[in-house]
Amino acid sequence: MIENKENNGFSKNNEVIDDAVVAQEENLEEVKDDNLKFAGKIVLVVDDILYVVKSISKILRDEGFFVLTAQTGLDAIKKVEQYSPDLVTIDQKLPDMMGTKLVEEIRKIETGKKTKIIFISALYDKDKIKSILHLGVDNYLLKPFKKSVLVNTIKKIFNEE
């Protein structure tokens, strides 16, 4: 099991998962705060808990992102098909499907094949985190996380394009 630290997050490096999952904050470079660079980027926030959706949405809007929201997997799929978001944040437990299933469904959509995905969950099992990263997820953040970790993770993903 992975220790629960308030600001943990995990990512894959160069498409290879190391034996140990590396804490995201250790790998994050400070990203220059340049909100204009991210204007026009569409982020879809998917979580069944309304206050989580609202909190993440506010953080991202304040950073200059255009934010869409969904509280079910089916709604998220429709919005990916309709709006082609640049990035989707996905919670593991949704009322109609698991987040892992949603990742698979997004990857089946033509515009979803290149969509960046951040999996956000309170799931601390190292093996399950590795299997989620192998689904084609760009990053994994553990709940709870600090605002700066979320923002820097997203900016880093877009800066790597």
Sine and cosine of phi, psi and omega as CSV:
sin_phi,cos_phi,sin_psi,cos_psi,sin_omega,cos_omega
0.00,0.00,0.42,-0.91,-0.02,-1.00
-0.98,-0.17,0.66,-0.75,0.02,-1.00
-0.90,0.44,0.61,-0.80,0.05,-1.00
-1.00,0.08,0.96,-0.29,0.11,-0.99
-0.91,-0.41,0.58,-0.81,-0.13,-0.99
-0.81,0.58,-0.57,0.82,-0.13,-0.99
-0.88,-0.48,0.46,0.89,0.00,-1.00
-0.92,0.39,0.52,-0.86,0.15,-0.99
-0.36,-0.93,0.41,-0.91,-0.07,-1.00
-0.71,-0.71,0.54,-0.84,0.03,-1.00
-0.58,-0.81,0.24,-0.97,0.09,-1.00
-0.99,-0.16,0.52,-0.86,0.01,-1.00
-0.89,-0.45,0.82,-0.57,0.04,-1.00
0.80,0.60,0.66,0.75,0.08,-1.00
0.89,0.45,0.17,0.99,0.00,-1.00
-0.87,-0.50,0.78,-0.62,0.05,-1.00
-1.00,0.00,0.86,-0.51,0.03,-1.00
-0.93,0.36,0.19,-0.98,0.02,-1.00
-0.84,0.54,-0.63,0.78,0.02,-1.00
-0.94,-0.34,0.60,-0.80,0.07,-1.00
-0.97,0.22,0.75,-0.66,-0.10,-0.99
-0.99,-0.13,0.69,-0.72,-0.01,-1.00
-0.87,0.49,0.78,-0.63,-0.07,-1.00
-0.86,0.50,-0.65,0.76,-0.06,-1.00
-0.88,0.48,-0.50,0.86,0.01,-1.00
-0.93,0.37,-0.48,0.88,-0.04,-1.00
-1.00,-0.08,-0.25,0.97,-0.07,-1.00
-0.96,0.28,0.78,-0.63,0.16,-0.99
-1.00,0.03,0.51,-0.86,0.07,-1.00
-0.91,0.42,0.78,-0.62,-0.04,-1.00
-0.98,-0.19,0.76,-0.64,-0.01,-1.00
-0.87,0.50,0.73,-0.68,-0.02,-1.00
-0.97,0.22,0.98,-0.21,-0.07,-1.00
-0.66,-0.75,0.98,0.20,-0.09,-1.00
-0.84,0.54,-0.55,0.83,-0.03,-1.00
-0.89,0.46,-0.52,0.85,0.00,-1.00
-0.88,0.48,-0.48,0.88,-0.09,-1.00
-0.98,-0.22,0.00,1.00,0.06,-1.00
-0.88,0.48,0.72,-0.70,-0.01,-1.00
1.00,-0.05,-0.25,0.97,0.08,-1.00
-0.96,0.27,0.76,-0.65,-0.02,-1.00
-0.98,-0.19,0.79,-0.61,0.04,-1.00
-0.86,-0.50,0.77,-0.64,0.08,-1.00
-0.98,-0.22,0.86,-0.51,0.01,-1.00
-0.98,-0.18,0.86,-0.51,-0.05,-1.00
-0.87,-0.50,0.91,-0.41,0.05,-1.00
-0.35,-0.94,0.58,-0.81,-0.02,-1.00
-0.99,0.13,-0.20,0.98,-0.02,-1.00
-0.99,-0.11,0.90,-0.44,-0.13,-0.99
-0.85,0.53,-0.69,0.72,-0.04,-1.00
-0.92,0.40,-0.48,0.88,0.08,-1.00
-0.93,0.36,-0.71,0.71,0.04,-1.00
-0.85,0.53,-0.74,0.68,-0.03,-1.00
-0.91,0.41,-0.65,0.76,-0.01,-1.00
-0.90,0.44,-0.77,0.64,0.00,-1.00
-0.90,0.44,-0.66,0.75,0.00,-1.00
-0.87,0.50,-0.70,0.71,0.00,-1.00
-0.89,0.46,-0.71,0.70,0.02,-1.00
-0.83,0.56,-0.73,0.69,-0.06,-1.00
-0.96,0.29,-0.60,0.80,0.07,-1.00
-0.89,0.46,-0.66,0.75,0.03,-1.00
-0.89,0.46,-0.39,0.92,0.03,-1.00
-1.00,-0.02,-0.01,1.00,0.08,-1.00
0.99,-0.16,0.10,0.99,0.02,-1.00
-1.00,0.09,0.49,-0.87,0.17,-0.99
-1.00,0.02,0.83,-0.55,-0.16,-0.99
-0.91,-0.42,0.76,-0.65,0.17,-0.98
-0.94,-0.35,0.40,-0.92,0.01,-1.00
-0.74,-0.68,0.41,-0.91,0.09,-1.00
-0.49,-0.87,0.58,-0.82,0.02,-1.00
-0.92,-0.39,0.00,1.00,0.08,-1.00
-0.71,-0.70,0.35,-0.94,0.04,-1.00
-0.90,0.43,-0.66,0.75,-0.01,-1.00
-0.88,0.47,-0.69,0.72,0.05,-1.00
-0.89,0.46,-0.64,0.77,0.02,-1.00
-0.89,0.46,-0.69,0.72,0.02,-1.00
-0.86,0.51,-0.71,0.70,0.02,-1.00
-0.86,0.50,-0.67,0.74,-0.03,-1.00
-0.95,0.31,-0.54,0.84,0.09,-1.00
-0.90,0.43,-0.69,0.72,0.02,-1.00
-0.90,0.43,-0.65,0.76,-0.09,-1.00
-0.99,0.17,-0.64,0.77,-0.17,-0.99
-0.93,-0.38,-0.20,0.98,-0.02,-1.00
0.74,0.68,0.89,0.46,-0.02,-1.00
-0.89,0.46,0.46,-0.89,0.04,-1.00
-0.97,0.25,-0.48,0.88,-0.04,-1.00
-0.52,-0.85,0.57,-0.82,0.08,-1.00
-0.79,-0.61,0.75,-0.67,0.17,-0.98
-0.98,-0.18,0.72,-0.70,-0.11,-0.99
-0.76,-0.65,0.76,-0.65,0.12,-0.99
-1.00,0.05,0.45,-0.89,-0.03,-1.00
-0.94,0.34,-0.70,0.71,-0.11,-0.99
-0.98,-0.22,0.94,-0.33,0.07,-1.00
-0.89,-0.45,0.38,-0.93,-0.08,-1.00
-0.91,0.42,-0.48,0.88,-0.08,-1.00
-0.94,-0.34,-0.20,0.98,0.04,-1.00
-0.22,-0.97,0.30,-0.96,0.07,-1.00
-0.98,0.19,0.44,-0.90,0.02,-1.00
-0.86,0.51,-0.56,0.83,0.03,-1.00
-0.89,0.45,-0.63,0.78,0.05,-1.00
-0.91,0.41,-0.63,0.77,0.03,-1.00
-0.89,0.46,-0.66,0.75,0.05,-1.00
-0.85,0.53,-0.73,0.68,0.01,-1.00
-0.87,0.50,-0.67,0.75,-0.01,-1.00
-0.92,0.38,-0.65,0.76,0.04,-1.00
-0.89,0.46,-0.66,0.75,-0.02,-1.00
-0.92,0.39,-0.32,0.95,0.06,-1.00
-0.98,0.18,-0.36,0.93,-0.01,-1.00
-0.99,0.16,0.71,-0.70,-0.06,-1.00
-0.80,0.60,-0.76,0.65,-0.01,-1.00
-0.96,0.27,-0.29,0.96,-0.01,-1.00
-0.99,0.11,-0.19,0.98,-0.04,-1.00
-0.90,0.43,-0.51,0.86,-0.02,-1.00
-0.95,-0.31,0.03,1.00,0.01,-1.00
-0.91,0.42,0.72,-0.69,0.07,-1.00
-0.96,0.27,0.63,-0.78,-0.02,-1.00
-0.74,-0.67,0.75,-0.66,0.14,-0.99
-0.90,-0.43,0.85,-0.53,0.04,-1.00
-1.00,0.00,0.81,-0.59,-0.02,-1.00
-0.85,-0.52,0.89,-0.46,-0.08,-1.00
-0.42,-0.91,0.29,-0.96,0.10,-1.00
-1.00,-0.05,0.16,0.99,-0.01,-1.00
-0.96,0.28,0.87,-0.49,-0.09,-1.00
-0.95,-0.31,0.11,0.99,-0.04,-1.00
-0.97,0.24,0.87,-0.49,-0.09,-1.00
-0.84,0.54,-0.71,0.71,-0.02,-1.00
-0.92,0.40,-0.63,0.78,0.02,-1.00
-0.93,0.37,-0.61,0.79,0.05,-1.00
-0.89,0.46,-0.69,0.72,0.04,-1.00
-0.87,0.49,-0.68,0.73,-0.02,-1.00
-0.92,0.40,-0.57,0.82,0.06,-1.00
-0.92,0.40,-0.68,0.73,0.03,-1.00
-0.89,0.45,-0.54,0.84,0.02,-1.00
-0.95,0.32,-0.21,0.98,0.04,-1.00
-0.97,0.26,-0.13,0.99,-0.04,-1.00
0.98,-0.22,0.38,0.93,0.06,-1.00
-0.99,0.15,0.66,-0.75,-0.05,-1.00
-0.99,0.16,-0.41,0.91,-0.03,-1.00
-0.28,-0.96,0.33,-0.94,0.03,-1.00
-0.72,-0.69,0.81,-0.59,0.07,-1.00
-0.89,-0.47,0.69,-0.73,0.06,-1.00
-1.00,0.02,0.71,-0.71,0.14,-0.99
-0.99,0.12,0.62,-0.79,-0.13,0.99
-0.98,0.19,0.41,-0.91,0.03,-1.00
-0.73,-0.69,0.36,-0.93,0.05,-1.00
-0.99,0.15,0.50,-0.86,0.05,-1.00
-0.79,0.61,-0.70,0.72,-0.05,-1.00
-0.89,0.46,-0.55,0.83,0.01,-1.00
-0.92,0.38,-0.70,0.71,0.03,-1.00
-0.87,0.49,-0.78,0.63,-0.06,-1.00
-0.89,0.46,-0.74,0.68,-0.02,-1.00
-0.91,0.41,-0.57,0.82,0.05,-1.00
-0.89,0.45,-0.72,0.69,0.00,-1.00
-0.92,0.40,-0.70,0.71,0.02,-1.00
-0.89,0.45,-0.63,0.78,0.03,-1.00
-0.89,0.45,-0.67,0.74,0.02,-1.00
-0.86,0.50,-0.72,0.70,-0.02,-1.00
-0.95,0.31,-0.51,0.86,0.03,-1.00
-0.95,0.32,-0.36,0.93,0.00,-1.00
-0.99,0.13,-0.15,0.99,-0.02,-1.00
-0.92,0.40,0.00,0.00,0.00,0.00
